[in-house]
């Protein structure tokens, strides 16, 4: 998987910097989940060695297109990654130009998975030139068709491409809510019309155990797991009948983790579990609890007068 960005970067300098980032874990990287992605092109991975590294997650290729193009190392890589204690997601390479064919690819991806459990999403790797040949609306329809099948199967869908393609060839009003994995080999996370959930920041990275046949691998940061969550205020006073939104802050900055809200006493205060909108129903006290997808929690004490 290679970034087709408009910018050029010095690969050797980037590789040296990235090797250092993995080994010493500077403050900039420490707050993010670190991961990598591999396929059969990386050869045989030494998962025991990888398990002792700084990696938190891995994205594994299931295959390309439709049958019989399964990744020859997928089964071994899945079992190895799980045994190494890594969180696992997968990606399937798009090789089609119509939404109808994208449905077939999604079904084939699910067939390869065979009901296996995943911690991270199923990403549709849309980067082949032909996928964009029929314009933005068609590329969007292809991505949507794949993602709908994945979501219906109970998995979390994701769209992967280079940052430039994600900006120019996808209508995000039609793809609202889908996770995004962007390839961009710059110094900071790319700015897109939607949040970036995973940032693939190099294709020339170094990770012990994964530097096999190619001598390098793709490295990524994930923003999908909050390391902290706090309400912007610890207490709140409301009048009966009033409404407001309980605001929270996630760490690290740019985190895209999910949050859900719950009230300890719905007779006093109700809360929308997704938006955090509060409604004061009666005089009294209640506690609003927020929980992130990564399991971090915080509480807000509400008094209705």
N, C-alpha and C positions, 0 to 999 in steps of 0.2 A: 504494500500500500504506500504510494508516494504522493506527496503534496504537489499539486500543480499550481502553485501560487505564482503571482506575478513578480514577487521579489526573489532575489538571489542571495543565498547565504553561503558563507565559507564553511564547508562541511567539516573540514579537519578541525577548525577552531571550535565549532559547535560540539563536535564529538568529545573533545578534551574537556570542555566546560561541563558537558552532561555527565561524563564519567565522574568528575569531581562532585557534581550535585548528588549522585547516588551514593558516593562513598562517605561524604562528610555531612550530608543532609543539612544544608543551611536553613536559616529561619524561613526564607521564602518558600521552600518546598515542604517544610515540616508540617504545615497545617493542612496540606492536601493529601489525598490518598494517592500513592504511587503505584503505577502498574505498567503493563506492557501488552503487546498483542503478537501472536505467533500463528504460523501455519506450517504445513509440511515443508514449505520452502526454507524454514529454519532448521530442518533436520530433526534429530532426536534431542529433546530437551532433557537436561539433568535436573529433574524436579526437586530432588533432595537438596541440591545446591541452591536452587532458586528459592526454596522454602526458607533458607537461612539468610536470604538477602533482605533488602528494604522493601521489596514489592509487597503490595497489599492485595492486588487483584490482577486478573489476566483476561483478555478477550481472545477467544479461540475461533479460528475459522472452521465453519461446518462444511462449506463447499462452495462451488461456483455454479450458478445457473440451476439447471435441472439434472435429473438422474442421467448418467451415473457419476457425475462429477462431485464425489464426496472427497473431503480432505483426508488423505491417507493416514494422517497422524491424529485425527480428531479424537477417536476413542481413547487412545493412549494418553493424549494430552489432557483430556477431561479427567481421567482417573488420576493422573499424576498431579495435576493442579489441585484437585480436591485433597489428595493425600498430603500435599505440601501445606495445606491450610490456607490456600488462597481463595478469595472470592472469585467466582467464575461468571463470565458473560460470553456471548458468542457473536460472530458476524457472518453474514452470508453475502457473497459477491453477486451483484446485479449484472446480468448479461442480456437483458431484454429491452424492448422499446415500446411495449404496450402494457397497460394495467392488467389485462387478462393474463398475460404471460407472467407478470409479477406475482399474481396469485399462485400460479403453479410453482414459482420459486419459493414462496413462503411455505407452501404445503410440503415441498421437498425438504426445506430446512427443518421443519417440524418432524418430518419422517426420520431425518438423520439424528435429531435430538432424542427421539424415542421416549419422550416424557421425562427426561432428566431434569433435575432441579437446577435452577440458576439463581445466582445472587445478584447478577447484573443483567442488563437488557440483552435483547436480540437485536443487533444492529444490521441494517440493510446497507451494504457497502456499495454506494453508487458513485463510481468514479470513471468508468469506461466511457470513452468519448461518444460512442453510439447511443448511450443512455440519454444524452442531452441534445441529440441531433434534431429532435422534433419540437424543441422549445420548452419554455418554462412550464406551461400548463400541463404538458404531457409528462414531463419529469415529475411534477408534483403528483399527478394522478398515479404514476408508477409507485412512488414512495408511499402514497396513501393506501393503495391497494395491498401492498405487502404488509404494512403496519396494521391494518385492520384485521387481517388474518391472524397475525401474531397476537394481537390483543384479545381476539375472540378465543384463542387457545389458552389464555390465562397468563401469558408472558408480557413483559414490558417491552414495547417496540422502541427502536431508536433509528435515527438516520445518520449515516456516516458519509462524509465527503470532504473535499478540501474547503477551506474557508471561502475562497473565491467562488466556487460553485454553489456553496450554501447561500451566499449572498445573492447570486445572479440567476440561479436556475430553480429556485423553490419558492412557492407562494405560501408563506407561513400562516396566512389567515386560513388556509385550507388544511394546515398541518398542526393546528393548535394543540398543545399538550404533549406532543411527541418529544422524546428525549433527543438530544443532538450531540454528536461526536464529531468534532472538527479537527482536521489536520491542518496545522499551521506552524511552520518552522521559524517563528520569530522569537523575540525576547519576552513577549507577554501574551496572555490569552487573547485570541482574536475577538473583536467586537462585531457581533452579528445582530440581526433584528430580533433574535430569540436568545435565551440563556444557553451557554455552552456547558453541557453536563460532563463531557470528557474532552480534554484537549490533548491531542497527539502532537507532541512538541518536537519530536525528531524521529527520523527513520534510520539514524546512524548512532543509536545509543549502545551502551555497554551494560550488560547485566550478567553476572556470573551464573553459569548454567544454561543461559539462553543464547549466548554468543556461539552458535554452532556452525553449521555449514556456511552461513553468510558472513559470520564474524561480527555481526551486530544485530540489533533488533529495534523495533519501534517502541518508544517509551511514551507514557501518557500520565496525565494528572486527572483525577476524578474529583468533581465538586458535588457529587451526589450524596455524600455522607457528612452530616453536620458533626463537628467536634464539640459544639456548644449551642445552646439556645437560651435566650433570656427575653422576658417581656421588657418593653421599653420603660415600664413603670411597675413597681412591685405591688402597689395598692391602687384602687380606683373607687371613687364615690359616684353614684348615679342616682338620678331621680326616677321614681316609678314611671314607667312608660317610655323612658328615654332609650335611645340606641346609640351604639358606638362600635368601633372596631378595636379589638385587642391586638396591638402590634407587637411583633417579635423580631428579634435580630438573631441571625444564624452566623455561626463561625465555622470555617474561615470566610473571609469576604468573597462574595460571588458564589456562595454555596447554593445549590439547587435542590437540596433535600426537601422531601415532602413534610408537611406539618399537619397534625390533626388536633382539634380542640374538643374539650369535654368539660361540662359543668358538674359540680358536685351537688347542686340543688337546682333542678330545672324549674321548680316552683318560684324560685327567687330570681334567677338569671338563666336565660337560655343562650346558647352559642351555636352558631353555624360551624359544624365540624371542619369545614374546608376553608372558610374565609375568616373565621374569628369574629364575626359580627355578633355583638352582644345586645340583648334586649332585657331591660329590667321589668320583671313581672310583678313583684311584690316586695314590701319592705323586709329587710333581713340581710343575711350575709351568705356568700357562696364563694367557692374557689374554682377558678378556671385553670385547667391543666392543659398544657400543650406538649405534644410528643412528636419528635422527628422520626423519619423512617429509620434512622440509625439508632433510635432508642433513647436519645437525649430528652430530658423533660425539664419543665419549669412551671411555676405556679403564680397566679395573679389573684390577690384577695380583693373581692368586690363587695362593697356595701351599698345597699339600696335604701335610700331615705324617703 
